Amino acid sequence: MNWDQIRGNWKQFSGAAKVRWAKLTDDDLKALEGRRDQLVGKLQERYGYVKEAAEREIDDWLASNPDHH
């Protein structure tokens, strides 16, 4: 699954994102609107990741969820 599909179905994917990254608030997830670059930034802010680590986190999340391919 490509990111455009995730963005288009963000309401469904945001629940899985909340499970993976509990420090993200419901308001955070709503404001992201499925934008990957914004998710990277929010993970950096909430978890203190560098950009590359945040990108890897997102890639790992997608790889670990068969429904998200």
N, C-alpha and C positions, 0 to 999 in steps of 0.2 A: 504494500500500500504506500502510495506517495503522500507527501505532506499536504498536498492540496485536498486529498480525500479526508485526511484527519481534520484539517481546518474546516471543511464543509460539514463534518459531523462532530464538531468540537464538544457539544453538550454531552455526547456519549463518551468521548474520550477523556473529558475533564474529570470524570469520576475515577477512572483508572489512574490518571495523573495525580489526583488527590491521595489515592492509596499509596502510590509510589513516593510522593514527596509531601509528607504530612505537614511540613512547615508552610506550604502554600495555602493561603486562605481561599475561601469560596470567592471572595471579591477579586483576589489575584487571578484565579482561574477564569472568572467571568471577563475580566479586563483583557486577558490575553487573546481572547477570541480566536484561539488556535494558531496564533502567529509564533512560529518556531523561534525567530530571533528574540521575540519578547519573552518566551519561555526560558531561553538561554540566559537572558539578563536577569530574570526573576530568580532562577536557580543560583546565579552568581550572588545576588543580593541576599537571599535567604540562607544559603548554605556556605557561602564564602568560596565557591568554586572559581577557578580560572576559566576562561571561555572554553578552552579545549576540554576540560573536565566536564563542563556542563553539556557540551555537544556529545561527549561520550555517554554521559548519563542518559540523554534522550535516545541515542542510538541503541543503547543496551535495553532501555525500556521498550522500545519498539520491537527489538529482536526477541524479548522475553514474553511477548504477548502475541500468541498465534492469531488471535482475532484481528490484530492490527496490521497484518501483512497485506 
